[in-house]
Amino acid sequence: MTDYQTIRKLIHRLREADAKWQVTAQREMADRYREVLPELVWQRLRSNRFNHAELEVLDLVAAASKRGIAYQEA
């Protein structure tokens, strides 16, 4: 196998590992909200993929669920 083929194979493996990690991280983040969200909303959250910024906003909203949150804070 040439160096080029080896590098391509490694890049492919890294992309696969990253995709698996993203799914796992997303599910773990969704599990944080299991107790505070209705079942249907939680299932939808768990099945979707969010970027880091979106997850940060969800974390802010969950932390502020009792007191509310200002638009500027989000």
Rosetta blueprint (number, residue, H / E / L):
1 M L
2 T L
3 D H
4 Y H
5 Q H
6 T H
7 I H
8 R H
9 K H
10 L H
11 I H
12 H H
13 R H
14 L H
15 R H
16 E H
17 A H
18 D H
19 A H
20 K H
21 W H
22 Q H
23 V H
24 T H
25 A H
26 Q H
27 R H
28 E H
29 M H
30 A H
31 D H
32 R H
33 Y L
34 R L
35 E L
36 V L
37 L L
38 P L
39 E H
40 L H
41 V H
42 W H
43 Q H
44 R H
45 L H
46 R H
47 S H
48 N L
49 R L
50 F L
51 N L
52 H H
53 A H
54 E H
55 L H
56 E H
57 V H
58 L H
59 D H
60 L H
61 V H
62 A H
63 A H
64 A L
65 S L
66 K L
67 R L
68 G L
69 I L
70 A L
71 Y L
72 Q L
73 E L
74 A L
